[in-house]
């Protein structure tokens, strides 16, 4: 047991102080993001919207994320990641507080769009900050630690959120989200001052840009499309899946919170050791992305095998395994493919893959369920991810071929 504990702690050694501080701020921010997993339930149960209406609101969520990440990526390259992260957190916190005042469908579409635009502008900046603060050879583990902070926050957030909904009401969540985002922005201001960054040569504006921009890099475009499709299936767990838990398996909000807690808690305990082990094994980042897609597809497949509610835990664990393997390595792959001086633009486009997924995925999933039911929807996603896995293996060979040409 002592050896296991020692090996676990070894996965965290060697990471810079700034990565730990950035992870702490990220945790505070994500712990408050308890509205997101329950947003579809709130829109239906409190606001009385239909499934197609909820789909369109979630598309506005994706559109705001798309515009926000694009702007955030450009701003990161021009003014630096520090200012972008600070502004995104503070303005996102104000947005969460104001969102609860909206009740009409069209106003909600506009409000959700503006909120996610502000909140997601900081996503590319976080990735670039992780790259800037990481020591040589530690970028994947640095990203994994930040993801651990995100998932620790997401594991605690839905759990507390579900209990708050069950014992108080939905609108309390908006206040908590807004306040925690504001606290996170204060943490950035206090802990990551730009003066320190300048002293350590981290916050320099890059003038010379090398290589192609991301949208002209054919291999990166293929990778981007794969990530859009991967994320399109993944986001179902944050909109359609909570409805499936409630409508088909009759789970209450607090039980749904506990189920989502399994995802975050598993990542907190196992992701860093898993990433550290895979890193030491020199696993290809592209093939790690493939395995992430494979396990996500398996999670949809098992849902159709039985009506036993225990299968929800198995599906959640399979999805979590895919998430732990696929996303840290795909983050690292995107940074690896980015030439000097263009990391903000590349990570902006990479982050936009999630935005496109939000734009298309929630609406598509809601309408598929509305027209064809949950069983057929899960079947379609299983086949879709199987084909996507094949495309990822194809990308692996394309990258190998390009690497041999450059030798």
Kinemage of the C-alpha trace (Angstrom):
@kinemage 1
@onewidth
@group {chain A} dominant
@subgroup {mainchain}
@vectorlist {calphas} color= white
{ca unk a 1} P 0.000 0.000 0.000
{ca unk a 2} L 2.853 2.356 0.884
{ca unk a 3} L 4.499 1.678 -2.498
{ca unk a 4} L 1.259 2.445 -4.331
{ca unk a 5} L 0.931 5.687 -2.372
{ca unk a 6} L 4.567 6.631 -3.086
{ca unk a 7} L 4.174 5.875 -6.799
{ca unk a 8} L 0.995 7.944 -6.877
{ca unk a 9} L 2.750 10.980 -5.368
{ca unk a 10} L 5.643 10.524 -7.816
{ca unk a 11} L 3.305 11.427 -10.682
{ca unk a 12} L 2.979 14.938 -9.218
{ca unk a 13} L 6.683 15.600 -8.676
{ca unk a 14} L 8.601 17.939 -10.935
{ca unk a 15} L 5.643 20.178 -11.831
{ca unk a 16} L 6.252 23.916 -11.479
{ca unk a 17} L 4.763 26.064 -8.730
{ca unk a 18} L 2.816 28.046 -11.334
{ca unk a 19} L 1.131 24.888 -12.659
{ca unk a 20} L -0.045 24.112 -9.122
{ca unk a 21} L -1.347 27.660 -8.651
{ca unk a 22} L -3.091 27.589 -12.033
{ca unk a 23} L -4.661 24.256 -11.072
{ca unk a 24} L -5.887 25.679 -7.745
{ca unk a 25} L -7.555 28.624 -9.476
{ca unk a 26} L -9.072 26.265 -12.056
{ca unk a 27} L -10.447 24.057 -9.277
{ca unk a 28} L -12.142 27.004 -7.554
{ca unk a 29} L -13.689 28.022 -10.858
{ca unk a 30} L -14.874 24.532 -11.849
{ca unk a 31} L -16.217 23.654 -8.384
{ca unk a 32} L -18.702 26.444 -8.871
{ca unk a 33} L -19.738 25.336 -12.354
{ca unk a 34} L -22.619 23.269 -11.026
{ca unk a 35} L -25.235 24.877 -13.271
{ca unk a 36} L -23.902 23.229 -16.441
{ca unk a 37} L -24.701 19.527 -15.690
{ca unk a 38} L -28.216 20.491 -14.570
{ca unk a 39} L -28.928 23.135 -17.223
{ca unk a 40} L -31.054 20.872 -19.435
{ca unk a 41} L -33.075 19.722 -16.402
{ca unk a 42} L -33.493 23.349 -15.255
{ca unk a 43} L -34.711 24.463 -18.672
{ca unk a 44} L -37.317 21.687 -18.824
{ca unk a 45} L -38.405 21.343 -15.184
{ca unk a 46} L -38.304 25.025 -14.133
{ca unk a 47} L -38.603 27.089 -17.323
{ca unk a 48} L -40.924 24.611 -19.053
{ca unk a 49} L -39.099 24.502 -22.410
{ca unk a 50} L -39.518 21.597 -24.836
{ca unk a 51} L -36.708 19.242 -25.884
{ca unk a 52} L -36.213 21.014 -29.268
{ca unk a 53} L -36.159 24.415 -27.494
{ca unk a 54} L -33.555 23.139 -25.038
{ca unk a 55} L -31.592 21.872 -28.033
{ca unk a 56} L -31.542 25.365 -29.561
{ca unk a 57} L -30.527 26.967 -26.274
{ca unk a 58} L -27.661 24.498 -26.003
{ca unk a 59} L -26.719 25.340 -29.604
{ca unk a 60} L -26.435 28.975 -28.517
{ca unk a 61} L -24.235 27.668 -25.703
{ca unk a 62} L -22.023 26.095 -28.377
{ca unk a 63} L -22.070 29.167 -30.616
{ca unk a 64} L -20.969 31.372 -27.720
{ca unk a 65} L -18.218 28.889 -26.918
{ca unk a 66} L -17.148 28.866 -30.578
{ca unk a 67} L -16.902 32.652 -30.830
{ca unk a 68} L -15.345 32.929 -27.363
{ca unk a 69} L -12.572 30.409 -27.993
{ca unk a 70} L -11.756 32.005 -31.365
{ca unk a 71} L -11.495 35.470 -29.800
{ca unk a 72} L -9.642 34.034 -26.802
{ca unk a 73} L -7.071 32.321 -29.011
{ca unk a 74} L -6.379 35.502 -30.994
{ca unk a 75} L -6.190 37.635 -27.841
{ca unk a 76} L -3.830 35.138 -26.192
{ca unk a 77} L -1.338 35.553 -29.038
{ca unk a 78} L -1.652 39.353 -28.985
{ca unk a 79} L -2.008 40.441 -25.328
{ca unk a 80} L -0.924 37.308 -23.438
{ca unk a 81} L -2.722 34.563 -21.538
{ca unk a 82} L -2.770 36.337 -18.137
{ca unk a 83} L -5.122 39.151 -19.121
{ca unk a 84} L -7.386 36.791 -21.084
{ca unk a 85} L -7.780 34.353 -18.180
{ca unk a 86} L -8.449 37.169 -15.683
{ca unk a 87} L -11.091 38.890 -17.829
{ca unk a 88} L -12.796 35.614 -18.784
{ca unk a 89} L -13.221 34.470 -15.182
{ca unk a 90} L -14.511 37.808 -13.895
{ca unk a 91} L -16.966 38.479 -16.739
{ca unk a 92} L -18.135 34.859 -16.701
{ca unk a 93} L -18.964 35.186 -13.001
{ca unk a 94} L -21.116 38.268 -13.643
{ca unk a 95} L -22.801 36.419 -16.510
{ca unk a 96} L -23.813 33.468 -14.328
{ca unk a 97} L -25.438 35.765 -11.757
{ca unk a 98} L -27.413 37.658 -14.427
{ca unk a 99} L -28.567 34.499 -16.260
{ca unk a 100} L -31.051 33.606 -13.522
{ca unk a 101} L -33.005 36.800 -14.263
{ca unk a 102} L -33.945 35.552 -17.767
{ca unk a 103} L -37.097 33.551 -18.425
{ca unk a 104} L -38.141 33.851 -22.112
{ca unk a 105} L -36.831 31.444 -24.759
{ca unk a 106} L -35.188 34.008 -27.070
{ca unk a 107} L -33.682 35.971 -24.187
{ca unk a 108} L -32.254 32.727 -22.795
{ca unk a 109} L -30.648 31.978 -26.170
{ca unk a 110} L -28.954 35.394 -26.162
{ca unk a 111} L -27.978 35.176 -22.486
{ca unk a 112} L -26.425 31.721 -22.799
{ca unk a 113} L -24.548 32.827 -25.937
{ca unk a 114} L -23.016 35.858 -24.190
{ca unk a 115} L -22.202 33.887 -21.044
{ca unk a 116} L -20.302 31.132 -22.822
{ca unk a 117} L -18.574 33.660 -25.088
{ca unk a 118} L -17.071 35.320 -22.009
{ca unk a 119} L -16.421 32.133 -20.049
{ca unk a 120} L -14.799 30.125 -22.867
{ca unk a 121} L -12.530 32.920 -24.090
{ca unk a 122} L -10.155 31.781 -21.356
{ca unk a 123} L -9.879 28.163 -22.508
{ca unk a 124} L -7.082 28.605 -25.101
{ca unk a 125} L -5.250 30.850 -22.645
{ca unk a 126} L -5.298 28.110 -19.992
{ca unk a 127} L -3.677 25.645 -22.406
{ca unk a 128} L -1.010 28.156 -23.452
{ca unk a 129} L -0.363 29.004 -19.792
{ca unk a 130} L 0.107 25.289 -19.066
{ca unk a 131} L 2.654 25.094 -21.886
{ca unk a 132} L 4.477 28.234 -20.697
{ca unk a 133} L 4.657 27.133 -17.060
{ca unk a 134} L 5.548 23.477 -17.662
{ca unk a 135} L 9.117 22.289 -17.393
{ca unk a 136} L 10.583 20.458 -20.424
{ca unk a 137} L 8.984 17.036 -20.844
{ca unk a 138} L 6.207 17.764 -18.320
{ca unk a 139} L 3.573 19.295 -20.599
{ca unk a 140} L 1.288 16.220 -20.686
{ca unk a 141} L 1.423 15.832 -16.897
{ca unk a 142} L 0.936 19.591 -16.490
{ca unk a 143} L -2.219 19.427 -18.602
{ca unk a 144} L -3.292 16.310 -16.704
{ca unk a 145} L -2.953 18.161 -13.367
{ca unk a 146} L -5.063 21.047 -14.651
{ca unk a 147} L -7.617 18.525 -15.929
{ca unk a 148} L -7.494 16.867 -12.513
{ca unk a 149} L -8.360 20.223 -10.932
{ca unk a 150} L -11.177 20.694 -13.452
{ca unk a 151} L -12.572 17.242 -12.735
{ca unk a 152} L -12.170 17.546 -8.984
{ca unk a 153} L -14.243 20.707 -9.256
{ca unk a 154} L -16.722 19.004 -11.560
{ca unk a 155} L -17.025 16.024 -9.194
{ca unk a 156} L -17.733 18.197 -6.167
{ca unk a 157} L -19.840 20.759 -8.065
{ca unk a 158} L -22.605 18.442 -9.371
{ca unk a 159} L -22.714 16.591 -6.051
{ca unk a 160} L -23.263 19.818 -4.107
{ca unk a 161} L -25.498 21.137 -6.897
{ca unk a 162} L -27.765 18.102 -6.767
{ca unk a 163} L -28.109 18.417 -2.987
{ca unk a 164} L -28.850 22.157 -3.289
{ca unk a 165} L -31.561 21.515 -5.904
{ca unk a 166} L -33.115 18.762 -3.804
{ca unk a 167} L -33.106 20.853 -0.604
{ca unk a 168} L -33.286 24.487 -1.785
{ca unk a 169} L -33.836 25.398 -5.470
{ca unk a 170} L -32.209 25.693 -8.900
{ca unk a 171} L -31.598 29.453 -8.841
{ca unk a 172} L -29.158 29.172 -5.914
{ca unk a 173} L -26.757 27.477 -8.316
{ca unk a 174} L -26.444 30.604 -10.463
{ca unk a 175} L -25.336 32.686 -7.471
{ca unk a 176} L -22.760 30.079 -6.417
{ca unk a 177} L -21.393 29.781 -9.965
{ca unk a 178} L -21.058 33.538 -10.294
{ca unk a 179} L -19.375 34.014 -6.930
{ca unk a 180} L -16.867 31.177 -7.434
{ca unk a 181} L -15.880 32.490 -10.896
{ca unk a 182} L -15.244 35.895 -9.338
{ca unk a 183} L -13.169 34.305 -6.568
{ca unk a 184} L -11.163 32.434 -9.221
{ca unk a 185} L -10.419 35.711 -11.039
{ca unk a 186} L -9.239 37.178 -7.731
{ca unk a 187} L -6.995 34.132 -7.300
{ca unk a 188} L -5.398 34.756 -10.712
{ca unk a 189} L -4.845 38.419 -9.838
{ca unk a 190} L -3.186 37.608 -6.509
{ca unk a 191} L -1.267 34.405 -7.313
{ca unk a 192} L -0.180 34.910 -10.929
{ca unk a 193} L 0.866 38.546 -11.149
{ca unk a 194} L 2.172 39.664 -14.557
{ca unk a 195} L 5.283 41.172 -12.932
{ca unk a 196} L 6.407 37.693 -11.907
{ca unk a 197} L 5.710 36.349 -15.372
{ca unk a 198} L 7.880 39.047 -16.953
{ca unk a 199} L 10.698 38.339 -14.526
{ca unk a 200} L 10.620 34.692 -15.540
{ca unk a 201} L 10.210 35.504 -19.244
{ca unk a 202} L 6.895 33.688 -19.508
{ca unk a 203} L 4.644 36.504 -20.705
{ca unk a 204} L 6.414 37.618 -23.893
{ca unk a 205} L 4.570 38.709 -26.997
{ca unk a 206} L 5.781 36.507 -29.844
{ca unk a 207} L 6.566 38.529 -32.955
{ca unk a 208} L 8.089 35.874 -35.229
{ca unk a 209} L 5.628 33.180 -36.256
{ca unk a 210} L 6.800 29.949 -37.833
{ca unk a 211} L 4.983 27.322 -39.881
{ca unk a 212} L 1.457 27.355 -41.256
{ca unk a 213} L -1.593 28.777 -39.493
{ca unk a 214} L -3.775 25.949 -38.123
{ca unk a 215} L -6.499 26.140 -40.785
{ca unk a 216} L -3.872 25.653 -43.542
{ca unk a 217} L -2.194 22.704 -41.815
{ca unk a 218} L -3.982 19.740 -43.456
{ca unk a 219} L -3.052 17.209 -40.798
{ca unk a 220} L -4.147 19.545 -38.021
{ca unk a 221} L -7.464 20.120 -39.835
{ca unk a 222} L -8.006 16.333 -39.937
{ca unk a 223} L -7.170 16.164 -36.222
{ca unk a 224} L -9.538 19.086 -35.558
{ca unk a 225} L -12.433 17.336 -37.357
{ca unk a 226} L -11.792 14.159 -35.366
{ca unk a 227} L -11.902 16.160 -32.136
{ca unk a 228} L -15.155 17.847 -33.190
{ca unk a 229} L -16.753 14.445 -33.782
{ca unk a 230} L -15.259 12.976 -30.570
{ca unk a 231} L -16.505 15.905 -28.496
{ca unk a 232} L -19.903 15.849 -30.220
{ca unk a 233} L -20.535 12.422 -28.697
{ca unk a 234} L -18.887 13.325 -25.380
{ca unk a 235} L -21.128 16.348 -24.695
{ca unk a 236} L -24.193 14.091 -24.614
{ca unk a 237} L -23.160 13.245 -21.062
{ca unk a 238} L -23.824 16.863 -20.031
{ca unk a 239} L -27.221 17.484 -21.627
{ca unk a 240} L -29.062 14.430 -22.979
{ca unk a 241} L -27.696 11.941 -20.452
{ca unk a 242} L -29.066 13.720 -17.320
{ca unk a 243} L -32.501 13.655 -18.981
{ca unk a 244} L -32.027 9.928 -19.683
{ca unk a 245} L -31.198 9.356 -16.023
{ca unk a 246} L -34.358 11.171 -14.928
{ca unk a 247} L -36.892 10.131 -17.590
{ca unk a 248} L -35.862 6.508 -18.171
{ca unk a 249} L -34.226 5.439 -14.891
{ca unk a 250} L -36.237 7.850 -12.683
{ca unk a 251} L -33.242 9.240 -10.793
{ca unk a 252} L -33.608 12.404 -8.714
{ca unk a 253} L -31.242 15.373 -9.048
{ca unk a 254} L -29.244 14.465 -5.947
{ca unk a 255} L -28.718 10.882 -7.196
{ca unk a 256} L -27.695 12.260 -10.608
{ca unk a 257} L -25.188 14.450 -8.759
{ca unk a 258} L -23.720 11.365 -7.058
{ca unk a 259} L -23.503 9.562 -10.420
{ca unk a 260} L -21.582 12.483 -11.927
{ca unk a 261} L -19.397 12.508 -8.826
{ca unk a 262} L -18.144 9.057 -9.874
{ca unk a 263} L -16.734 10.610 -13.044
{ca unk a 264} L -14.807 13.360 -11.298
{ca unk a 265} L -13.674 11.254 -8.341
{ca unk a 266} L -12.342 8.510 -10.626
{ca unk a 267} L -10.378 11.057 -12.643
{ca unk a 268} L -8.966 12.682 -9.508
{ca unk a 269} L -7.731 9.337 -8.153
{ca unk a 270} L -6.595 7.552 -11.307
{ca unk a 271} L -5.848 10.026 -14.119
{ca unk a 272} L -2.404 11.248 -13.015
{ca unk a 273} L -1.048 7.705 -12.347
{ca unk a 274} L -2.563 6.511 -15.629
{ca unk a 275} L -1.112 9.432 -17.626
{ca unk a 276} L 2.248 9.048 -15.890
{ca unk a 277} L 2.330 5.324 -16.724
{ca unk a 278} L 1.322 5.870 -20.355
{ca unk a 279} L 3.865 8.690 -20.637
{ca unk a 280} L 6.629 6.388 -19.400
{ca unk a 281} L 5.495 3.760 -21.908
{ca unk a 282} L 5.904 6.375 -24.683
{ca unk a 283} L 2.364 5.739 -25.918
{ca unk a 284} L 1.567 7.601 -29.130
{ca unk a 285} L -0.606 10.652 -28.446
{ca unk a 286} L -2.673 9.840 -31.536
{ca unk a 287} L -3.293 6.240 -30.457
{ca unk a 288} L -4.176 7.426 -26.945
{ca unk a 289} L -6.837 9.607 -28.596
{ca unk a 290} L -8.092 6.492 -30.406
{ca unk a 291} L -8.483 4.602 -27.135
{ca unk a 292} L -10.377 7.535 -25.660
{ca unk a 293} L -12.841 7.316 -28.564
{ca unk a 294} L -13.067 3.516 -28.217
{ca unk a 295} L -14.035 3.572 -24.534
{ca unk a 296} L -16.535 6.397 -25.079
{ca unk a 297} L -18.228 4.306 -27.789
{ca unk a 298} L -18.293 1.330 -25.426
{ca unk a 299} L -20.052 3.454 -22.803
{ca unk a 300} L -22.958 4.116 -25.196
{ca unk a 301} L -23.082 0.465 -26.276
{ca unk a 302} L -23.576 -0.952 -22.772
{ca unk a 303} L -26.556 1.341 -22.085
{ca unk a 304} L -28.609 -0.643 -24.611
{ca unk a 305} L -27.715 -4.047 -23.167
{ca unk a 306} L -29.997 -3.943 -20.110
{ca unk a 307} L -32.567 -1.853 -18.240
{ca unk a 308} L -30.713 -2.465 -14.949
{ca unk a 309} L -29.841 0.935 -13.470
{ca unk a 310} L -26.449 -0.339 -12.323
{ca unk a 311} L -25.345 -0.210 -15.965
{ca unk a 312} L -25.298 3.571 -15.627
{ca unk a 313} L -22.305 3.272 -13.290
{ca unk a 314} L -20.499 0.941 -15.706
{ca unk a 315} L -21.187 3.298 -18.614
{ca unk a 316} L -19.964 6.260 -16.568
{ca unk a 317} L -16.730 4.426 -15.697
{ca unk a 318} L -16.136 3.496 -19.361
{ca unk a 319} L -16.726 7.079 -20.456
{ca unk a 320} L -14.403 8.283 -17.696
{ca unk a 321} L -11.652 5.879 -18.781
{ca unk a 322} L -11.924 7.207 -22.328
{ca unk a 323} L -11.854 10.772 -21.052
{ca unk a 324} L -8.779 10.156 -18.882
{ca unk a 325} L -6.828 8.707 -21.816
{ca unk a 326} L -8.153 10.684 -24.771
{ca unk a 327} L -8.298 14.313 -23.733
{ca unk a 328} L -4.914 14.908 -22.008
{ca unk a 329} L -3.065 13.303 -24.911
{ca unk a 330} L -5.137 15.093 -27.553
{ca unk a 331} L -4.318 18.383 -25.756
{ca unk a 332} L -0.634 17.495 -25.822
{ca unk a 333} L -0.854 16.412 -29.486
{ca unk a 334} L -2.352 19.772 -30.465
{ca unk a 335} L 0.470 21.630 -28.696
{ca unk a 336} L 3.027 19.320 -30.302
{ca unk a 337} L 1.654 20.086 -33.774
{ca unk a 338} L 1.705 23.853 -33.158
{ca unk a 339} L 4.754 25.705 -34.565
{ca unk a 340} L 6.551 28.426 -32.601
{ca unk a 341} L 4.576 31.647 -32.238
{ca unk a 342} L 1.231 30.054 -33.182
{ca unk a 343} L 0.349 28.060 -30.065
{ca unk a 344} L -2.494 30.412 -29.156
{ca unk a 345} L -4.055 30.091 -32.623
{ca unk a 346} L -3.630 26.305 -32.685
{ca unk a 347} L -5.044 25.875 -29.190
{ca unk a 348} L -7.819 28.304 -30.072
{ca unk a 349} L -8.826 26.087 -33.016
{ca unk a 350} L -8.402 22.976 -30.873
{ca unk a 351} L -10.674 24.485 -28.210
{ca unk a 352} L -13.152 25.427 -30.938
{ca unk a 353} L -13.617 21.723 -31.622
{ca unk a 354} L -15.461 21.519 -28.295
{ca unk a 355} L -17.413 24.635 -29.211
{ca unk a 356} L -18.545 23.105 -32.505
{ca unk a 357} L -19.524 19.998 -30.558
{ca unk a 358} L -21.658 22.093 -28.193
{ca unk a 359} L -23.163 23.890 -31.181
{ca unk a 360} L -24.178 20.688 -32.976
{ca unk a 361} L -24.131 17.937 -30.347
{ca unk a 362} L -26.714 19.048 -27.777
{ca unk a 363} L -29.268 20.096 -30.398
{ca unk a 364} L -28.673 16.965 -32.459
{ca unk a 365} L -28.885 14.691 -29.423
{ca unk a 366} L -32.067 16.330 -28.102
{ca unk a 367} L -33.808 16.075 -31.478
{ca unk a 368} L -32.655 12.481 -32.048
{ca unk a 369} L -34.096 11.464 -28.681
{ca unk a 370} L -37.285 13.427 -29.379
{ca unk a 371} L -37.794 11.689 -32.748
{ca unk a 372} L -36.225 8.244 -32.339
{ca unk a 373} L -35.894 7.557 -28.603
{ca unk a 374} L -32.889 6.867 -26.389
{ca unk a 375} L -32.165 3.308 -27.588
{ca unk a 376} L -31.740 4.317 -31.225
{ca unk a 377} L -29.775 7.420 -30.256
{ca unk a 378} L -27.239 5.390 -28.271
{ca unk a 379} L -26.970 2.912 -31.167
{ca unk a 380} L -26.181 5.712 -33.628
{ca unk a 381} L -23.490 7.136 -31.342
{ca unk a 382} L -21.899 3.696 -30.908
{ca unk a 383} L -21.579 3.174 -34.679
{ca unk a 384} L -20.471 6.778 -35.173
{ca unk a 385} L -17.619 6.403 -32.656
{ca unk a 386} L -16.559 3.076 -34.186
{ca unk a 387} L -16.090 4.806 -37.548
{ca unk a 388} L -14.342 7.721 -35.854
{ca unk a 389} L -11.870 5.335 -34.245
{ca unk a 390} L -10.942 4.118 -37.733
{ca unk a 391} L -10.375 7.721 -38.851
{ca unk a 392} L -8.056 8.298 -35.874
{ca unk a 393} L -5.922 5.286 -36.801
{ca unk a 394} L -5.734 6.716 -40.333
{ca unk a 395} L -4.472 10.023 -38.866
{ca unk a 396} L -1.844 8.085 -36.898
{ca unk a 397} L -0.358 6.690 -40.116
{ca unk a 398} L -0.554 10.089 -41.839
{ca unk a 399} L 1.437 11.670 -39.007
{ca unk a 400} L 3.995 8.850 -39.073
{ca unk a 401} L 4.407 9.320 -42.821
{ca unk a 402} L 4.856 13.101 -42.415
{ca unk a 403} L 7.396 12.511 -39.634
{ca unk a 404} L 9.474 10.218 -41.867
{ca unk a 405} L 9.463 12.847 -44.628
{ca unk a 406} L 10.867 15.455 -42.255
{ca unk a 407} L 13.689 13.215 -40.992
